[in-house]
Amino acid sequence: MSDHCAIVAKSWDKDWGPKPFRSIDAWFMEPGFKTFVKEKWGSYNGQGNNISSLKEKLKYLKADLKVWNKNVFGCLQTNQKQILKDIEILDTRDDNDVLEESDRIRRMELLSQLSIIDNKLDSLARQKARTN
């Protein structure tokens, strides 16, 4: 004989509709992003009334942004590591007093690129922290 009561558990799936369209703030720091979106948005043909046309265009844009994010924007850490390696190589050459003026300019360009990538990664981390 048990003193516990049975529990009835029901399971049902709720359809909350499609996932909302979201953008990443750091995308707007990427050169050519706004042009990419304008070109893609202009190429879509929505069907039906204004609302359904907007929904269709957002669906197409979301698919294109996924591909763009993976191919163009998604390799920030890889680019950061490569830039750090290049800077380290130039620093080693500078320690040996072999660095030419063109290499010094290249090092400054790499530092600028590294700063931009760091800003993008910081923005991405801030936005992900808010959503979680």
N, CA, C and O atoms as a DFTB+ gen file, in Angstrom:
528 C
 N C O
     1  1       0.852      -1.168       0.000
     2  2       0.000       0.000       0.000
     3  2       0.903       1.238       0.000
     4  3       1.830       1.325       0.805
     5  1       0.638       2.197      -0.899
     6  2       1.434       3.411      -1.015
     7  2       0.614       4.619      -0.598
     8  3      -0.594       4.678      -0.829
     9  1       1.295       5.594       0.028
    10  2       0.590       6.815       0.424
    11  2       0.744       7.935      -0.622
    12  3       0.363       9.079      -0.371
    13  1       1.296       7.601      -1.779
    14  2       1.489       8.586      -2.841
    15  2       0.298       8.589      -3.782
    16  3      -0.312       7.549      -4.030
    17  1      -0.029       9.768      -4.308
    18  2      -1.121       9.892      -5.273
    19  2      -0.526       9.877      -6.683
    20  3       0.587      10.350      -6.914
    21  1      -1.273       9.341      -7.580
    22  2      -0.827       9.311      -8.977
    23  2      -0.911      10.713      -9.566
    24  3      -1.800      11.495      -9.228
    25  1       0.013      11.007     -10.433
    26  2       0.025      12.300     -11.114
    27  2      -0.300      12.053     -12.580
    28  3       0.262      11.162     -13.217
    29  1      -1.204      12.847     -13.091
    30  2      -1.538      12.751     -14.502
    31  2      -0.786      13.876     -15.211
    32  3      -0.973      15.056     -14.914
    33  1       0.052      13.489     -16.135
    34  2       0.820      14.471     -16.894
    35  2       0.363      14.427     -18.339
    36  3       0.298      13.365     -18.958
    37  1       0.051      15.585     -18.857
    38  2      -0.362      15.676     -20.248
    39  2       0.725      16.411     -21.022
    40  3       1.376      17.320     -20.506
    41  1       0.895      16.012     -22.218
    42  2       1.875      16.664     -23.079
    43  2       1.161      17.109     -24.347
    44  3       0.441      16.333     -24.975
    45  1       1.365      18.347     -24.707
    46  2       0.834      18.830     -25.972
    47  2       1.840      19.806     -26.560
    48  3       2.543      20.534     -25.859
    49  1       1.866      19.778     -27.830
    50  2       2.775      20.672     -28.543
    51  2       2.033      21.939     -28.905
    52  3       0.945      21.898     -29.480
    53  1       2.627      23.050     -28.567
    54  2       2.053      24.330     -28.959
    55  2       2.823      24.846     -30.150
    56  3       4.052      24.790     -30.182
    57  1       2.115      25.333     -31.100
    58  2       2.747      25.948     -32.257
    59  2       2.784      27.447     -32.005
    60  3       1.758      28.126     -32.063
    61  1       3.957      27.944     -31.729
    62  2       4.117      29.368     -31.447
    63  2       4.354      30.162     -32.727
    64  3       4.605      31.366     -32.671
    65  1       4.280      29.515     -33.851
    66  2       4.492      30.192     -35.124
    67  2       5.963      30.193     -35.492
    68  3       6.771      29.544     -34.828
    69  1       6.314      30.909     -36.533
    70  2       7.717      30.931     -36.958
    71  2       8.581      31.697     -35.964
    72  3       8.101      32.562     -35.232
    73  1       9.861      31.356     -35.958
    74  2      10.793      32.054     -35.077
    75  2      10.898      33.507     -35.523
    76  3      10.841      33.788     -36.720
    77  1      11.049      34.428     -34.584
    78  2      11.118      35.835     -34.970
    79  2      12.397      36.146     -35.739
    80  3      13.418      35.475     -35.588
    81  1      12.308      37.183     -36.569
    82  2      13.474      37.638     -37.321
    83  2      14.343      38.451     -36.380
    84  3      13.861      39.375     -35.725
    85  1      15.607      38.115     -36.311
    86  2      16.537      38.833     -35.436
    87  2      17.803      39.147     -36.214
    88  3      18.203      38.416     -37.120
    89  1      18.414      40.245     -35.834
    90  2      19.700      40.588     -36.442
    91  2      20.741      40.706     -35.334
    92  3      20.409      40.867     -34.160
    93  1      21.983      40.626     -35.727
    94  2      23.087      40.754     -34.789
    95  2      23.677      42.147     -34.971
    96  3      23.996      42.553     -36.088
    97  1      23.818      42.869     -33.875
    98  2      24.299      44.247     -33.932
    99  2      25.649      44.357     -34.626
   100  3      25.897      45.323     -35.347
   101  1      26.508      43.396     -34.419
   102  2      27.858      43.441     -34.987
   103  2      27.842      43.326     -36.508
   104  3      28.810      43.716     -37.161
   105  1      26.761      42.796     -37.088
   106  2      26.677      42.730     -38.538
   107  2      26.786      44.120     -39.156
   108  3      27.366      44.289     -40.228
   109  1      26.219      45.116     -38.467
   110  2      26.188      46.468     -39.006
   111  2      27.577      47.112     -39.017
   112  3      27.770      48.145     -39.657
   113  1      28.532      46.520     -38.324
   114  2      29.909      47.011     -38.349
   115  2      30.678      46.464     -39.555
   116  3      31.761      46.951     -39.878
   117  1      30.125      45.471     -40.204
   118  2      30.790      44.829     -41.333
   119  2      30.604      45.672     -42.595
   120  3      29.473      45.994     -42.960
   121  1      31.708      46.034     -43.265
   122  2      31.570      46.808     -44.502
   123  2      30.799      46.010     -45.550
   124  3      31.055      44.823     -45.748
   125  1      29.872      46.656     -46.206
   126  2      29.101      46.007     -47.255
   127  2      27.849      45.306     -46.773
   128  3      27.089      44.785     -47.590
   129  1      27.608      45.277     -45.460
   130  2      26.424      44.574     -44.952
   131  2      25.136      45.265     -45.396
   132  3      24.212      44.615     -45.885
   133  1      25.081      46.573     -45.224
   134  2      23.857      47.304     -45.590
   135  2      23.586      47.202     -47.081
   136  3      22.435      47.067     -47.493
   137  1      24.624      47.264     -47.886
   138  2      24.471      47.120     -49.332
   139  2      23.956      45.728     -49.675
   140  3      23.076      45.578     -50.523
   141  1      24.504      44.711     -49.015
   142  2      24.064      43.332     -49.216
   143  2      22.572      43.203     -48.926
   144  3      21.832      42.615     -49.715
   145  1      22.130      43.752     -47.796
   146  2      20.714      43.650     -47.410
   147  2      19.828      44.402     -48.404
   148  3      18.773      43.899     -48.792
   149  1      20.244      45.599     -48.817
   150  2      19.446      46.378     -49.782
   151  2      19.298      45.634     -51.105
   152  3      18.213      45.590     -51.685
   153  1      20.402      45.048     -51.576
   154  2      20.346      44.315     -52.843
   155  2      19.451      43.086     -52.734
   156  3      18.640      42.816     -53.620
   157  1      19.606      42.347     -51.644
   158  2      18.786      41.146     -51.459
   159  2      17.315      41.513     -51.312
   160  3      16.449      40.884     -51.921
   161  1      17.032      42.532     -50.503
   162  2      15.645      42.933     -50.246
   163  2      14.967      43.362     -51.546
   164  3      13.803      43.036     -51.780
   165  1      15.691      44.089     -52.384
   166  2      15.123      44.529     -53.655
   167  2      14.892      43.403     -54.644
   168  3      14.073      43.538     -55.552
   169  1      15.596      42.302     -54.484
   170  2      15.461      41.186     -55.427
   171  2      14.295      40.258     -55.091
   172  3      13.928      39.421     -55.917
   173  1      13.705      40.384     -53.904
   174  2      12.614      39.499     -53.499
   175  2      11.283      40.011     -54.053
   176  3      11.040      41.216     -54.119
   177  1      10.437      39.074     -54.446
   178  2       9.081      39.399     -54.877
   179  2       8.117      38.751     -53.909
   180  3       7.990      37.526     -53.882
   181  1       7.436      39.558     -53.112
   182  2       6.469      39.027     -52.159
   183  2       5.120      38.803     -52.822
   184  3       4.730      39.542     -53.726
   185  1       4.423      37.793     -52.374
   186  2       3.107      37.464     -52.901
   187  2       2.031      37.925     -51.933
   188  3       2.259      37.945     -50.723
   189  1       0.880      38.289     -52.434
   190  2      -0.255      38.607     -51.590
   191  2      -0.260      40.054     -51.120
   192  3       0.328      40.936     -51.745
   193  1      -0.949      40.272     -49.986
   194  2      -1.073      41.630     -49.451
   195  2       0.233      42.072     -48.798
   196  3       1.215      41.330     -48.798
   197  1       0.241      43.271     -48.245
   198  2       1.474      43.850     -47.703
   199  2       2.075      43.025     -46.571
   200  3       3.289      42.823     -46.534
   201  1       1.253      42.549     -45.657
   202  2       1.755      41.795     -44.501
   203  2       2.340      40.461     -44.947
   204  3       3.434      40.095     -44.517
   205  1       1.640      39.740     -45.790
   206  2       2.168      38.445     -46.228
   207  2       3.400      38.639     -47.116
   208  3       4.308      37.808     -47.108
   209  1       3.433      39.730     -47.879
   210  2       4.613      40.036     -48.686
   211  2       5.810      40.313     -47.792
   212  3       6.910      39.829     -48.060
   213  1       5.603      41.092     -46.726
   214  2       6.677      41.376     -45.763
   215  2       7.174      40.093     -45.112
   216  3       8.378      39.898     -44.950
   217  1       6.249      39.227     -44.743
   218  2       6.615      37.948     -44.115
   219  2       7.467      37.104     -45.056
   220  3       8.469      36.526     -44.637
   221  1       7.072      37.032     -46.327
   222  2       7.837      36.257     -47.309
   223  2       9.229      36.843     -47.510
   224  3      10.213      36.107     -47.572
   225  1       9.313      38.174     -47.613
   226  2      10.613      38.821     -47.814
   227  2      11.532      38.587     -46.617
   228  3      12.725      38.336     -46.792
   229  1      10.986      38.666     -45.405
   230  2      11.794      38.409     -44.202
   231  2      12.282      36.966     -44.165
   232  3      13.401      36.696     -43.730
   233  1      11.442      36.041     -44.621
   234  2      11.835      34.639     -44.658
   235  2      13.007      34.439     -45.619
   236  3      13.960      33.731     -45.297
   237  1      12.938      35.059     -46.795
   238  2      14.024      34.947     -47.769
   239  2      15.297      35.624     -47.252
   240  3      16.400      35.101     -47.409
   241  1      15.123      36.801     -46.630
   242  2      16.282      37.524     -46.106
   243  2      16.956      36.732     -44.992
   244  3      18.183      36.696     -44.903
   245  1      16.157      36.104     -44.153
   246  2      16.701      35.297     -43.064
   247  2      17.565      34.163     -43.606
   248  3      18.641      33.893     -43.072
   249  1      17.106      33.505     -44.656
   250  2      17.875      32.406     -45.264
   251  2      19.178      32.937     -45.866
   252  3      20.231      32.322     -45.702
   253  1      19.111      34.070     -46.557
   254  2      20.326      34.648     -47.148
   255  2      21.299      35.128     -46.076
   256  3      22.512      35.005     -46.244
   257  1      20.782      35.674     -44.980
   258  2      21.646      36.141     -43.899
   259  2      22.347      34.978     -43.198
   260  3      23.478      35.128     -42.737
   261  1      21.697      33.839     -43.117
   262  2      22.347      32.668     -42.526
   263  2      23.580      32.275     -43.336
   264  3      24.639      31.984     -42.780
   265  1      23.425      32.273     -44.644
   266  2      24.548      31.924     -45.517
   267  2      25.632      32.992     -45.417
   268  3      26.814      32.668     -45.301
   269  1      25.234      34.270     -45.460
   270  2      26.195      35.371     -45.373
   271  2      26.942      35.323     -44.038
   272  3      28.158      35.511     -43.997
   273  1      26.224      35.075     -42.968
   274  2      26.841      35.023     -41.637
   275  2      27.893      33.917     -41.581
   276  3      28.975      34.108     -41.026
   277  1      27.576      32.784     -42.146
   278  2      28.517      31.660     -42.116
   279  2      29.746      31.935     -42.972
   280  3      30.869      31.661     -42.548
   281  1      29.548      32.471     -44.166
   282  2      30.651      32.647     -45.119
   283  2      31.472      33.915     -44.888
   284  3      32.690      33.892     -45.065
   285  1      30.841      35.005     -44.500
   286  2      31.544      36.286     -44.400
   287  2      31.850      36.652     -42.958
   288  3      32.983      36.997     -42.623
   289  1      30.854      36.578     -42.125
   290  2      30.989      37.103     -40.772
   291  2      31.397      36.046     -39.759
   292  3      31.976      36.380     -38.726
   293  1      31.114      34.799     -40.025
   294  2      31.251      33.744     -39.031
   295  2      32.647      33.327     -38.650
   296  3      32.810      32.504     -37.750
   297  1      33.660      33.859     -39.297
   298  2      35.022      33.407     -39.016
   299  2      35.818      34.477     -38.264
   300  3      37.003      34.671     -38.537
   301  1      35.184      35.163     -37.331
   302  2      35.864      36.229     -36.591
   303  2      37.024      35.705     -35.752
   304  3      38.110      36.284     -35.760
   305  1      36.797      34.608     -35.027
   306  2      37.867      34.071     -34.187
   307  2      39.045      33.588     -35.024
   308  3      40.200      33.775     -34.642
   309  1      38.756      32.973     -36.155
   310  2      39.828      32.503     -37.040
   311  2      40.638      33.680     -37.561
   312  3      41.868      33.641     -37.576
   313  1      39.934      34.733     -37.989
   314  2      40.631      35.925     -38.472
   315  2      41.446      36.569     -37.361
   316  3      42.561      37.036     -37.598
   317  1      40.901      36.597     -36.159
   318  2      41.603      37.190     -35.015
   319  2      42.904      36.424     -34.733
   320  3      43.951      37.034     -34.514
   321  1      42.833      35.104     -34.739
   322  2      44.021      34.290     -34.487
   323  2      45.080      34.505     -35.566
   324  3      46.269      34.600     -35.260
   325  1      44.654      34.581     -36.818
   326  2      45.604      34.782     -37.916
   327  2      46.273      36.151     -37.810
   328  3      47.479      36.270     -38.022
   329  1      45.506      37.171     -37.488
   330  2      46.078      38.513     -37.341
   331  2      47.072      38.541     -36.187
   332  3      48.135      39.151     -36.299
   333  1      46.735      37.887     -35.084
   334  2      47.659      37.842     -33.950
   335  2      48.966      37.136     -34.322
   336  3      50.045      37.553     -33.901
   337  1      48.861      36.068     -35.112
   338  2      50.074      35.371     -35.567
   339  2      50.920      36.280     -36.455
   340  3      52.141      36.336     -36.312
   341  1      50.265      36.988     -37.370
   342  2      50.993      37.894     -38.259
   343  2      51.676      39.015     -37.482
   344  3      52.812      39.384     -37.781
   345  1      50.980      39.552     -36.487
   346  2      51.572      40.608     -35.654
   347  2      52.763      40.060     -34.881
   348  3      53.785      40.732     -34.746
   349  1      52.630      38.845     -34.379
   350  2      53.731      38.228     -33.626
   351  2      54.964      38.043     -34.520
   352  3      56.093      38.272     -34.085
   353  1      54.739      37.630     -35.762
   354  2      55.854      37.458     -36.706
   355  2      56.544      38.800     -36.948
   356  3      57.771      38.891     -36.937
   357  1      55.741      39.835     -37.166
   358  2      56.325      41.163     -37.397
   359  2      57.043      41.678     -36.149
   360  3      58.085      42.325     -36.261
   361  1      56.503      41.401     -34.972
   362  2      57.165      41.823     -33.728
   363  2      58.504      41.120     -33.547
   364  3      59.472      41.726     -33.090
   365  1      58.556      39.849     -33.902
   366  2      59.810      39.103     -33.811
   367  2      60.850      39.681     -34.758
   368  3      62.020      39.828     -34.404
   369  1      60.407      40.006     -35.966
   370  2      61.333      40.620     -36.916
   371  2      61.776      41.999     -36.438
   372  3      62.915      42.405     -36.671
   373  1      60.873      42.721     -35.768
   374  2      61.217      44.049     -35.252
   375  2      62.237      43.944     -34.116
   376  3      63.111      44.801     -33.983
   377  1      62.125      42.902     -33.303
   378  2      63.098      42.696     -32.223
   379  2      64.503      42.460     -32.782
   380  3      65.500      42.805     -32.147
   381  1      64.567      41.877     -33.961
   382  2      65.857      41.611     -34.603
   383  2      66.303      42.762     -35.505
   384  3      67.273      42.630     -36.252
   385  1      65.595      43.886     -35.434
   386  2      65.900      45.083     -36.225
   387  2      65.901      44.822     -37.726
   388  3      66.745      45.349     -38.450
   389  1      64.953      44.007     -38.194
   390  2      64.886      43.692     -39.612
   391  2      63.611      44.264     -40.235
   392  3      63.359      44.043     -41.420
   393  1      62.818      44.982     -39.475
   394  2      61.521      45.456     -39.938
   395  2      61.681      46.685     -40.834
   396  3      62.284      47.681     -40.435
   397  1      61.142      46.603     -42.034
   398  2      61.192      47.706     -42.981
   399  2      59.977      48.611     -42.774
   400  3      59.068      48.285     -42.011
   401  1      59.979      49.732     -43.454
   402  2      58.881      50.694     -43.318
   403  2      57.550      50.094     -43.787
   404  3      56.512      50.327     -43.167
   405  1      57.581      49.328     -44.873
   406  2      56.349      48.697     -45.364
   407  2      55.795      47.700     -44.336
   408  3      54.581      47.550     -44.198
   409  1      56.703      47.018     -43.614
   410  2      56.272      46.088     -42.572
   411  2      55.671      46.834     -41.386
   412  3      54.734      46.345     -40.754
   413  1      56.195      47.995     -41.086
   414  2      55.641      48.807     -39.999
   415  2      54.221      49.275     -40.351
   416  3      53.324      49.281     -39.507
   417  1      54.047      49.657     -41.590
   418  2      52.703      50.059     -42.049
   419  2      51.757      48.869     -42.002
   420  3      50.608      48.998     -41.579
   421  1      52.240      47.715     -42.434
   422  2      51.432      46.484     -42.388
   423  2      51.034      46.148     -40.958
   424  3      49.900      45.739     -40.708
   425  1      51.957      46.318     -40.023
   426  2      51.669      46.045     -38.610
   427  2      50.582      46.981     -38.087
   428  3      49.702      46.555     -37.339
   429  1      50.641      48.247     -38.476
   430  2      49.614      49.198     -38.050
   431  2      48.248      48.829     -38.629
   432  3      47.229      48.949     -37.950
   433  1      48.233      48.380     -39.886
   434  2      46.986      47.938     -40.505
   435  2      46.416      46.719     -39.775
   436  3      45.211      46.631     -39.538
   437  1      47.305      45.778     -39.422
   438  2      46.865      44.579     -38.697
   439  2      46.298      44.942     -37.326
   440  3      45.296      44.369     -36.899
   441  1      46.924      45.876     -36.646
   442  2      46.414      46.312     -35.343
   443  2      45.042      46.967     -35.483
   444  3      44.173      46.779     -34.631
   445  1      44.850      47.721     -36.537
   446  2      43.557      48.341     -36.796
   447  2      42.492      47.277     -37.061
   448  3      41.385      47.353     -36.529
   449  1      42.833      46.286     -37.886
   450  2      41.906      45.185     -38.157
   451  2      41.580      44.411     -36.891
   452  3      40.436      44.013     -36.674
   453  1      42.591      44.198     -36.054
   454  2      42.383      43.479     -34.797
   455  2      41.438      44.252     -33.886
   456  3      40.592      43.653     -33.222
   457  1      41.569      45.552     -33.847
   458  2      40.685      46.385     -33.032
   459  2      39.237      46.273     -33.521
   460  3      38.312      46.180     -32.713
   461  1      39.047      46.281     -34.820
   462  2      37.697      46.156     -35.382
   463  2      37.096      44.799     -35.042
   464  3      35.934      44.713     -34.645
   465  1      37.880      43.746     -35.196
   466  2      37.390      42.398     -34.877
   467  2      37.068      42.285     -33.391
   468  3      36.060      41.683     -33.022
   469  1      37.909      42.855     -32.540
   470  2      37.640      42.830     -31.100
   471  2      36.333      43.548     -30.769
   472  3      35.565      43.085     -29.926
   473  1      36.080      44.677     -31.432
   474  2      34.822      45.396     -31.210
   475  2      33.618      44.555     -31.625
   476  3      32.600      44.537     -30.935
   477  1      33.740      43.860     -32.755
   478  2      32.651      42.995     -33.224
   479  2      32.410      41.850     -32.235
   480  3      31.265      41.533     -31.910
   481  1      33.494      41.235     -31.761
   482  2      33.348      40.129     -30.809
   483  2      32.760      40.606     -29.487
   484  3      31.958      39.896     -28.879
   485  1      33.143      41.792     -29.036
   486  2      32.570      42.349     -27.808
   487  2      31.075      42.605     -27.978
   488  3      30.279      42.277     -27.098
   489  1      30.699      43.188     -29.107
   490  2      29.293      43.452     -29.375
   491  2      28.494      42.156     -29.435
   492  3      27.385      42.074     -28.907
   493  1      29.061      41.160     -30.075
   494  2      28.409      39.863     -30.182
   495  2      28.232      39.229     -28.797
   496  3      27.173      38.677     -28.498
   497  1      29.252      39.306     -27.969
   498  2      29.170      38.730     -26.620
   499  2      28.129      39.467     -25.770
   500  3      27.372      38.841     -25.029
   501  1      28.096      40.797     -25.882
   502  2      27.091      41.572     -25.127
   503  2      25.688      41.197     -25.540
   504  3      24.812      41.024     -24.693
   505  1      25.465      41.070     -26.848
   506  2      24.123      40.748     -27.322
   507  2      23.726      39.331     -26.924
   508  3      22.579      39.099     -26.543
   509  1      24.640      38.394     -27.005
   510  2      24.313      37.016     -26.591
   511  2      24.051      36.935     -25.099
   512  3      23.192      36.165     -24.668
   513  1      24.771      37.711     -24.303
   514  2      24.568      37.703     -22.860
   515  2      23.175      38.223     -22.508
   516  3      22.547      37.733     -21.570
   517  1      22.697      39.206     -23.254
   518  2      21.360      39.736     -22.995
   519  2      20.289      38.735     -23.354
   520  3      19.273      38.647     -22.665
   521  1      20.496      37.958     -24.441
   522  2      19.463      37.033     -24.866
   523  2      19.418      35.800     -23.969
   524  3      18.359      35.200     -23.790
   525  1      20.551      35.425     -23.411
   526  2      20.547      34.236     -22.550
   527  2      20.042      34.606     -21.175
   528  3      19.959      33.748     -20.296
